[in-house]
Amino acid sequence: MAEPYDVGDILPVDAVPAGTNLMIGGPPMTGKLSLALSLVESGCRREEGALVVSTRDGANRLLSRSEPLANAVSEGRAGVVDCVTRERGEDVRDSQWVRYASSPGDVTEIGIRMAGVFQALDEHDVERVRSGLVSIPTMLMYTEPRRVFRFLHVYTGRVQSAGMLGVSLTELGDQETFERFAPLFDGMVQTRLNDADERELRVVGVESSPTAWVPY
């Protein structure tokens, strides 16, 4: 049985089982994206692999801001699927570890690019992979819920079968959207601002009861 993923430096639980899909959800401006990236970077520092789907920043900007991820890419154990740069009209070509989709809504193309990175990781014998930053709200701005659900069904299934750790992002204000997608995930990291406008999080569904709210 695969070793669990150590997340105790980021979350108020020590570890999550291999094959776990986590949803990070909360109101806007509560740091969901940076939290998801932190979970991926934590693995990069442990010599684990990573696959990041970026729907906000282009690959160059993302890698310039994340030294752990950039180092993992240069060492051949991490890849980025960039859904931003081509949509902005820039002429870029795929490399082994950075691949480009035409927009955050082209879920078929994103899936193909992700499969290519997964294959490259397999060929380099990268067995432990943290995959993150898939943004459900961003995808829903570009395409209908049915297509996003189908994409996430395949993606979360791949995470589970390959023993990876998957992290996706959502907003919690839309109850219908939450109820549609939540069954695809094993647990949730909820984020909020407390009365002092400080960020807090808790983990639900990983252990027998939710954790307490803690600052981050």
Backbone as CSV, one residue per row, in Angstrom:
resi,resn,N_x,N_y,N_z,CA_x,CA_y,CA_z,C_x,C_y,C_z
1,MET,0.846,-1.195,0.000,0.000,0.000,0.000,0.882,1.247,0.000
2,ALA,0.523,2.236,-0.831,1.351,3.433,-0.975,1.349,4.248,0.307
3,GLU,2.478,4.872,0.569,2.601,5.729,1.738,1.684,6.947,1.604
4,PRO,1.096,7.408,2.708,0.279,8.620,2.646,1.138,9.848,2.346
5,TYR,0.468,10.918,1.962,1.150,12.177,1.668,1.180,13.046,2.925
6,ASP,2.374,13.489,3.290,2.550,14.328,4.461,2.074,15.745,4.137
7,VAL,1.061,16.209,4.880,0.541,17.566,4.664,0.528,18.372,5.964
8,GLY,1.166,17.841,7.007,1.105,18.457,8.317,1.754,19.819,8.410
9,ASP,2.622,20.153,7.437,3.226,21.492,7.456,2.280,22.555,6.902
10,ILE,1.181,22.137,6.260,0.231,23.067,5.652,-1.151,22.970,6.307
11,LEU,-1.591,21.765,6.609,-2.949,21.521,7.092,-2.943,20.975,8.519
12,PRO,-4.061,21.094,9.239,-4.146,20.571,10.604,-4.427,19.073,10.662
13,VAL,-3.966,18.323,9.676,-3.920,16.855,9.717,-2.516,16.446,9.297
14,ASP,-2.029,15.347,9.828,-0.647,14.959,9.546,-0.454,14.494,8.112
15,ALA,-1.416,13.723,7.599,-1.239,13.112,6.288,-2.592,12.767,5.692
16,VAL,-2.608,12.546,4.374,-3.803,12.054,3.690,-3.391,10.833,2.876
17,PRO,-4.289,9.867,2.714,-3.934,8.647,1.991,-3.600,8.923,0.529
18,ALA,-2.722,8.118,-0.031,-2.466,8.173,-1.467,-3.773,7.922,-2.215
19,GLY,-3.976,8.651,-3.295,-5.208,8.531,-4.056,-6.311,9.463,-3.610
20,THR,-6.013,10.399,-2.716,-7.016,11.321,-2.182,-7.198,12.529,-3.100
21,ASN,-8.455,12.903,-3.311,-8.798,14.143,-4.002,-9.388,15.122,-3.001
22,LEU,-8.754,16.278,-2.861,-9.227,17.311,-1.947,-9.801,18.488,-2.732
23,MET,-10.918,19.006,-2.264,-11.481,20.241,-2.780,-11.145,21.362,-1.800
24,ILE,-10.580,22.450,-2.286,-10.356,23.629,-1.459,-11.443,24.638,-1.800
25,GLY,-12.258,24.977,-0.808,-13.396,25.850,-1.065,-13.557,26.912,-0.011
26,GLY,-13.978,28.090,-0.447,-14.223,29.178,0.470,-14.571,30.428,-0.298
27,PRO,-14.867,31.505,0.401,-15.197,32.766,-0.264,-14.001,33.319,-1.032
28,PRO,-14.245,34.275,-1.926,-13.137,34.944,-2.601,-12.194,35.608,-1.592
29,MET,-10.942,35.749,-1.996,-9.929,36.460,-1.213,-9.549,35.741,0.078
30,THR,-9.744,34.425,0.100,-9.341,33.677,1.297,-8.118,32.795,1.045
31,GLY,-7.414,33.026,-0.052,-6.125,32.374,-0.268,-6.170,30.955,-0.761
32,LYS,-7.244,30.585,-1.477,-7.375,29.190,-1.915,-6.264,28.789,-2.881
33,LEU,-5.952,29.655,-3.839,-4.939,29.319,-4.837,-3.561,29.165,-4.197
34,SER,-3.201,30.106,-3.329,-1.886,30.015,-2.689,-1.804,28.800,-1.776
35,LEU,-2.922,28.433,-1.161,-2.957,27.240,-0.318,-2.735,25.983,-1.158
36,ALA,-3.422,25.905,-2.303,-3.241,24.752,-3.188,-1.799,24.661,-3.678
37,LEU,-1.231,25.808,-4.048,0.151,25.808,-4.521,1.102,25.389,-3.404
38,SER,0.817,25.805,-2.172,1.662,25.424,-1.041,1.686,23.912,-0.850
39,LEU,0.544,23.260,-1.050,0.497,21.804,-0.918,1.347,21.128,-1.993
40,VAL,1.322,21.681,-3.210,2.153,21.135,-4.281,3.629,21.400,-3.995
41,GLU,3.947,22.618,-3.583,5.341,22.970,-3.308,5.915,22.135,-2.172
42,SER,5.108,21.821,-1.176,5.563,20.985,-0.069,6.039,19.629,-0.577
43,GLY,5.309,19.074,-1.548,5.735,17.822,-2.145,7.001,17.978,-2.965
44,CYS,7.102,19.084,-3.712,8.311,19.327,-4.518,9.546,19.349,-3.629
45,ARG,9.432,19.950,-2.443,10.572,20.012,-1.521,10.941,18.624,-0.990
46,ARG,9.990,17.700,-1.039,10.238,16.333,-0.578,10.677,15.413,-1.720
47,GLU,11.033,15.995,-2.846,11.462,15.236,-4.031,10.311,14.469,-4.674
48,GLU,9.068,14.836,-4.348,7.930,14.242,-5.035,7.716,14.940,-6.376
49,GLY,6.856,14.358,-7.207,6.526,14.956,-8.485,5.317,15.868,-8.377
50,ALA,5.042,16.600,-9.455,3.905,17.522,-9.460,3.383,17.705,-10.868
51,LEU,2.081,17.948,-10.950,1.455,18.381,-12.192,0.498,19.506,-11.843
52,VAL,0.745,20.688,-12.402,-0.054,21.866,-12.096,-0.818,22.296,-13.345
53,VAL,-2.117,22.509,-13.191,-2.948,23.072,-14.249,-3.201,24.527,-13.891
54,SER,-2.643,25.437,-14.656,-2.702,26.858,-14.320,-3.730,27.564,-15.193
55,THR,-4.778,28.085,-14.553,-5.833,28.798,-15.278,-5.821,30.288,-14.993
56,ARG,-4.853,30.768,-14.211,-4.762,32.205,-13.927,-3.458,32.806,-14.424
57,ASP,-2.348,32.158,-14.154,-1.037,32.649,-14.572,-0.466,31.764,-15.672
58,GLY,0.253,32.386,-16.602,1.001,31.616,-17.570,2.113,30.843,-16.899
59,ALA,2.642,29.843,-17.590,3.674,28.989,-16.997,4.901,29.791,-16.577
60,ASN,5.329,30.736,-17.412,6.531,31.506,-17.071,6.346,32.280,-15.769
61,ARG,5.200,32.928,-15.633,4.929,33.697,-14.410,4.834,32.761,-13.206
62,LEU,4.126,31.648,-13.388,3.971,30.702,-12.278,5.323,30.184,-11.802
63,LEU,6.167,29.770,-12.728,7.452,29.186,-12.352,8.404,30.245,-11.789
64,SER,8.251,31.491,-12.224,9.096,32.548,-11.660,8.717,32.851,-10.216
65,ARG,7.471,32.549,-9.843,6.994,32.824,-8.488,7.145,31.628,-7.560
66,SER,7.386,30.433,-8.106,7.449,29.228,-7.284,8.767,28.502,-7.523
67,GLU,9.739,28.781,-6.688,11.041,28.136,-6.837,10.966,26.620,-6.665
68,PRO,10.217,26.099,-5.672,10.149,24.640,-5.542,9.599,23.956,-6.793
69,LEU,8.554,24.536,-7.388,7.979,23.950,-8.597,8.945,24.094,-9.772
70,ALA,9.568,25.259,-9.895,10.521,25.466,-10.987,11.684,24.485,-10.895
71,ASN,12.174,24.246,-9.694,13.256,23.283,-9.520,12.809,21.877,-9.911
72,ALA,11.591,21.510,-9.535,11.085,20.174,-9.868,10.930,20.014,-11.380
73,VAL,10.479,21.082,-12.054,10.359,21.031,-13.511,11.730,20.846,-14.148
74,SER,12.722,21.599,-13.678,14.066,21.517,-14.263,14.705,20.157,-14.002
75,GLU,14.287,19.491,-12.934,14.824,18.174,-12.596,14.042,17.031,-13.236
76,GLY,13.001,17.353,-14.008,12.259,16.318,-14.720,11.314,15.507,-13.858
77,ARG,10.719,16.157,-12.869,9.729,15.446,-12.046,8.476,16.281,-11.813
78,ALA,8.257,17.295,-12.650,7.040,18.100,-12.553,6.729,18.728,-13.895
79,GLY,5.441,18.930,-14.133,5.009,19.555,-15.371,3.892,20.545,-15.124
80,VAL,3.700,21.458,-16.095,2.675,22.483,-16.017,1.830,22.426,-17.284
81,VAL,0.511,22.463,-17.099,-0.406,22.666,-18.223,-0.904,24.104,-18.127
82,ASP,-0.478,24.930,-19.060,-0.750,26.366,-19.091,-2.000,26.599,-19.938
83,CYS,-3.069,27.098,-19.291,-4.324,27.348,-19.995,-4.527,28.826,-20.312
84,VAL,-3.496,29.632,-20.148,-3.621,31.085,-20.207,-2.894,31.691,-21.410
85,THR,-1.663,31.251,-21.659,-0.786,31.950,-22.600,-1.335,31.944,-24.020
86,ARG,-1.813,30.802,-24.508,-2.345,30.765,-25.874,-3.632,31.566,-25.996
87,GLU,-4.439,31.581,-24.928,-5.675,32.361,-24.977,-5.362,33.844,-25.144
88,ARG,-4.219,34.288,-24.647,-3.805,35.686,-24.780,-3.180,35.989,-26.133
89,GLY,-3.107,34.969,-26.988,-2.631,35.191,-28.340,-1.154,34.974,-28.556
90,GLU,-0.451,34.498,-27.544,0.992,34.282,-27.688,1.256,32.966,-28.417
91,ASP,2.267,32.953,-29.240,2.636,31.769,-30.022,3.683,30.973,-29.232
92,VAL,3.260,29.891,-28.647,4.149,29.070,-27.829,4.033,27.614,-28.260
93,ARG,5.091,26.870,-28.000,5.112,25.449,-28.350,5.290,24.606,-27.103
94,ASP,4.665,23.445,-27.143,4.794,22.516,-26.026,6.234,22.047,-25.875
95,SER,6.644,21.859,-24.625,7.875,21.140,-24.320,7.487,19.904,-23.510
96,GLN,8.468,19.143,-23.097,8.140,17.920,-22.358,7.399,18.223,-21.061
97,TRP,7.811,19.316,-20.387,7.282,19.587,-19.054,6.375,20.802,-18.981
98,VAL,6.249,21.557,-20.050,5.290,22.667,-20.091,4.463,22.521,-21.365
99,ARG,3.157,22.352,-21.175,2.270,22.144,-22.312,1.137,23.150,-22.248
100,TYR,0.602,23.519,-23.415,-0.309,24.648,-23.507,-1.672,24.205,-24.039
101,ALA,-2.724,24.612,-23.322,-4.094,24.447,-23.797,-4.596,25.800,-24.286
102,SER,-5.594,25.779,-25.160,-6.022,27.029,-25.800,-6.815,27.925,-24.866
103,SER,-7.483,27.355,-23.865,-8.235,28.175,-22.908,-8.613,27.314,-21.709
104,PRO,-9.010,27.937,-20.590,-9.451,27.151,-19.428,-10.735,26.373,-19.674
105,GLY,-11.432,26.684,-20.766,-12.673,25.983,-21.053,-12.535,24.799,-21.977
106,ASP,-11.391,24.632,-22.606,-11.196,23.505,-23.524,-10.766,22.285,-22.719
107,VAL,-11.735,21.688,-22.043,-11.407,20.623,-21.093,-10.864,19.381,-21.807
108,THR,-11.272,19.167,-23.050,-10.727,18.034,-23.797,-9.234,18.218,-24.033
109,GLU,-8.850,19.412,-24.466,-7.437,19.688,-24.719,-6.632,19.670,-23.417
110,ILE,-7.196,20.229,-22.356,-6.512,20.186,-21.059,-6.263,18.743,-20.646
111,GLY,-7.261,17.894,-20.817,-7.099,16.484,-20.470,-6.001,15.811,-21.275
112,ILE,-5.914,16.150,-22.566,-4.870,15.571,-23.423,-3.489,16.035,-22.955
113,ARG,-3.367,17.322,-22.668,-2.074,17.850,-22.202,-1.683,17.229,-20.854
114,MET,-2.645,17.075,-19.963,-2.355,16.441,-18.686,-1.908,14.993,-18.876
115,ALA,-2.574,14.282,-19.763,-2.198,12.892,-20.021,-0.765,12.804,-20.531
116,GLY,-0.371,13.778,-21.358,1.008,13.796,-21.844,2.012,13.988,-20.729
117,VAL,1.699,14.878,-19.781,2.606,15.086,-18.653,2.636,13.857,-17.759
118,PHE,1.464,13.276,-17.505,1.432,12.053,-16.697,2.293,10.957,-17.323
119,GLN,2.228,10.833,-18.640,3.033,9.823,-19.323,4.519,10.116,-19.156
120,ALA,4.899,11.395,-19.282,6.306,11.766,-19.109,6.777,11.461,-17.686
121,LEU,5.918,11.724,-16.699,6.274,11.402,-15.312,6.444,9.895,-15.132
122,ASP,5.556,9.114,-15.757,5.689,7.650,-15.687,7.006,7.196,-16.311
123,GLU,7.352,7.788,-17.441,8.580,7.384,-18.137,9.820,7.735,-17.328
124,HIS,9.707,8.746,-16.467,10.827,9.143,-15.610,10.726,8.510,-14.215
125,ASP,9.829,7.528,-14.082,9.675,6.774,-12.832,9.363,7.670,-11.634
126,VAL,8.559,8.707,-11.884,8.093,9.570,-10.793,6.795,8.962,-10.263
127,GLU,6.850,8.360,-9.097,5.722,7.577,-8.590,4.790,8.376,-7.688
128,ARG,5.326,9.356,-6.965,4.494,10.138,-6.049,4.294,11.533,-6.639
129,VAL,3.046,11.864,-6.931,2.745,13.096,-7.655,1.621,13.847,-6.942
130,ARG,1.836,15.137,-6.755,0.774,16.027,-6.275,0.294,16.853,-7.460
131,SER,-1.002,16.789,-7.721,-1.575,17.488,-8.875,-2.564,18.529,-8.371
132,GLY,-2.402,19.773,-8.806,-3.233,20.801,-8.223,-3.556,21.978,-9.111
133,LEU,-4.346,22.883,-8.511,-4.739,24.177,-9.058,-5.842,24.099,-10.108
134,VAL,-6.457,22.931,-10.298,-7.607,22.853,-11.189,-8.721,23.721,-10.594
135,SER,-9.122,24.786,-11.306,-10.097,25.748,-10.780,-11.463,25.516,-11.420
136,ILE,-12.393,24.985,-10.632,-13.736,24.709,-11.145,-14.451,25.998,-11.568
137,PRO,-14.449,27.071,-10.747,-15.141,28.297,-11.176,-14.588,28.881,-12.472
138,THR,-13.263,28.845,-12.640,-12.684,29.387,-13.872,-13.139,28.586,-15.082
139,MET,-13.116,27.268,-14.976,-13.568,26.438,-16.091,-15.039,26.702,-16.412
140,LEU,-15.848,26.918,-15.376,-17.279,27.144,-15.592,-17.555,28.488,-16.261
141,MET,-16.604,29.405,-16.207,-16.758,30.673,-16.928,-16.631,30.469,-18.433
142,TYR,-16.029,29.362,-18.843,-15.731,29.138,-20.252,-16.548,28.017,-20.891
143,THR,-17.102,27.125,-20.100,-17.825,25.993,-20.676,-18.883,25.511,-19.697
144,GLU,-19.771,24.639,-20.158,-20.931,24.261,-19.360,-20.562,23.229,-18.285
145,PRO,-21.353,23.176,-17.204,-21.058,22.281,-16.080,-20.924,20.812,-16.485
146,ARG,-21.715,20.373,-17.457,-21.667,18.962,-17.851,-20.280,18.560,-18.324
147,ARG,-19.638,19.414,-19.113,-18.302,19.106,-19.630,-17.260,19.164,-18.515
148,VAL,-17.400,20.132,-17.606,-16.466,20.224,-16.492,-16.593,19.002,-15.597
149,PHE,-17.823,18.555,-15.349,-18.022,17.374,-14.511,-17.367,16.152,-15.137
150,ARG,-17.548,15.987,-16.445,-16.956,14.831,-17.121,-15.432,14.870,-17.019
151,PHE,-14.858,16.054,-17.218,-13.411,16.202,-17.090,-12.945,15.846,-15.677
152,LEU,-13.626,16.381,-14.662,-13.219,16.134,-13.277,-13.432,14.679,-12.876
153,HIS,-14.433,14.050,-13.436,-14.661,12.632,-13.144,-13.467,11.798,-13.598
154,VAL,-12.980,12.091,-14.796,-11.807,11.376,-15.315,-10.558,11.740,-14.512
155,TYR,-10.395,13.030,-14.242,-9.199,13.507,-13.535,-9.112,12.922,-12.119
156,THR,-10.198,13.017,-11.360,-10.156,12.493,-9.989,-9.987,10.978,-9.984
157,GLY,-10.542,10.314,-10.985,-10.336,8.869,-11.090,-8.885,8.524,-11.352
158,ARG,-8.218,9.327,-12.175,-6.791,9.103,-12.450,-5.970,9.316,-11.182
159,VAL,-6.273,10.373,-10.438,-5.580,10.624,-9.179,-5.733,9.434,-8.237
160,GLN,-6.954,8.938,-8.127,-7.217,7.823,-7.211,-6.493,6.556,-7.647
161,SER,-6.606,6.196,-8.919,-6.040,4.929,-9.386,-4.520,4.935,-9.364
162,ALA,-3.910,6.119,-9.559,-2.450,6.213,-9.600,-1.841,6.514,-8.235
163,GLY,-2.669,6.652,-7.203,-2.139,6.910,-5.866,-1.533,8.287,-5.706
164,MET,-2.085,9.274,-6.421,-1.591,10.646,-6.322,-2.354,11.404,-5.235
165,LEU,-2.012,12.674,-5.069,-2.788,13.610,-4.265,-3.284,14.694,-5.200
166,GLY,-4.596,14.861,-5.294,-5.178,15.854,-6.182,-5.835,16.971,-5.396
167,VAL,-5.656,18.200,-5.870,-6.215,19.374,-5.200,-6.917,20.248,-6.233
168,SER,-8.205,20.505,-6.030,-8.979,21.368,-6.922,-9.602,22.500,-6.120
169,LEU,-9.956,23.584,-6.816,-10.443,24.796,-6.164,-11.889,25.065,-6.540
170,THR,-12.664,25.593,-5.577,-14.023,26.024,-5.872,-14.405,27.176,-4.962
171,GLU,-15.522,27.832,-5.303,-16.121,28.830,-4.415,-17.280,28.148,-3.688
172,LEU,-17.586,28.611,-2.491,-18.654,27.976,-1.723,-19.969,28.744,-1.769
173,GLY,-20.024,29.857,-2.497,-21.249,30.635,-2.521,-22.344,30.023,-3.367
174,ASP,-21.990,29.180,-4.321,-22.951,28.589,-5.254,-23.274,27.171,-4.796
175,GLN,-24.381,27.013,-4.090,-24.722,25.716,-3.511,-24.967,24.653,-4.573
176,GLU,-25.610,25.044,-5.677,-25.899,24.077,-6.740,-24.603,23.519,-7.337
177,THR,-23.644,24.400,-7.592,-22.363,23.969,-8.144,-21.635,23.073,-7.153
178,PHE,-21.634,23.463,-5.889,-20.968,22.655,-4.870,-21.570,21.256,-4.803
179,GLU,-22.889,21.168,-4.766,-23.543,19.859,-4.657,-23.297,19.005,-5.891
180,ARG,-23.099,19.636,-7.035,-22.841,18.887,-8.265,-21.457,18.221,-8.222
181,PHE,-20.446,18.974,-7.747,-19.069,18.499,-7.868,-18.517,17.838,-6.602
182,ALA,-19.055,18.147,-5.450,-18.505,17.635,-4.189,-18.404,16.108,-4.136
183,PRO,-19.357,15.339,-4.714,-19.242,13.883,-4.627,-17.986,13.297,-5.294
184,LEU,-17.315,14.076,-6.135,-16.106,13.582,-6.789,-14.893,13.611,-5.863
185,PHE,-15.023,14.240,-4.701,-13.878,14.471,-3.831,-14.001,13.702,-2.520
186,ASP,-12.831,13.373,-1.958,-12.780,12.585,-0.721,-12.852,13.450,0.526
187,GLY,-12.440,14.685,0.411,-12.432,15.585,1.555,-12.339,17.016,1.088
188,MET,-12.409,17.923,2.033,-12.441,19.331,1.682,-11.622,20.142,2.669
189,VAL,-10.924,21.137,2.139,-10.276,22.154,2.960,-11.102,23.420,2.817
190,GLN,-11.760,23.823,3.893,-12.582,25.027,3.869,-11.748,26.220,4.329
191,THR,-11.936,27.351,3.662,-11.225,28.578,4.031,-12.239,29.659,4.372
192,ARG,-11.818,30.610,5.212,-12.695,31.721,5.569,-11.853,32.867,6.136
193,LEU,-12.487,34.019,6.284,-11.925,35.134,7.033,-12.666,35.233,8.357
194,ASN,-11.929,35.320,9.466,-12.595,35.464,10.759,-12.984,36.923,10.996
195,ASP,-13.480,37.210,12.182,-13.976,38.553,12.471,-12.878,39.611,12.396
196,ALA,-11.632,39.181,12.547,-10.502,40.110,12.448,-9.909,40.146,11.043
197,ASP,-10.634,39.587,10.064,-10.180,39.521,8.669,-8.889,38.733,8.519
198,GLU,-8.707,37.720,9.358,-7.554,36.821,9.265,-8.008,35.515,8.619
199,ARG,-7.138,34.957,7.795,-7.488,33.718,7.103,-7.437,32.518,8.043
200,GLU,-8.434,31.659,7.929,-8.484,30.419,8.693,-8.891,29.277,7.770
201,LEU,-8.534,28.060,8.166,-8.944,26.883,7.407,-9.267,25.736,8.353
202,ARG,-10.026,24.792,7.838,-10.240,23.525,8.532,-10.371,22.428,7.483
203,VAL,-10.156,21.192,7.896,-10.220,20.048,6.993,-11.435,19.204,7.367
204,VAL,-12.240,18.870,6.367,-13.466,18.094,6.557,-13.396,16.843,5.696
205,GLY,-13.727,15.698,6.279,-13.856,14.476,5.505,-12.640,13.582,5.477
206,VAL,-11.498,14.077,5.946,-10.282,13.261,5.944,-10.218,12.404,7.202
207,GLU,-10.584,12.980,8.329,-10.645,12.240,9.583,-12.098,12.082,9.993
208,SER,-12.368,11.425,11.112,-13.730,11.084,11.499,-14.592,12.306,11.781
209,SER,-13.965,13.419,12.148,-14.711,14.649,12.379,-13.889,15.817,11.837
210,PRO,-14.551,16.947,11.538,-13.805,18.100,11.028,-12.776,18.588,12.040
211,THR,-11.681,19.124,11.543,-10.693,19.723,12.436,-11.210,21.068,12.938
212,ALA,-10.557,21.605,13.931,-10.860,22.966,14.361,-10.383,23.943,13.284
213,TRP,-10.957,25.130,13.292,-10.475,26.206,12.422,-9.121,26.683,12.953
214,VAL,-8.156,26.806,12.067,-6.811,27.257,12.472,-6.362,28.353,11.524
215,PRO,-5.521,29.273,11.990,-5.007,30.336,11.112,-3.999,29.783,10.119
216,TYR,-3.854,30.463,8.987,-2.807,30.102,8.023,-2.393,31.320,7.238
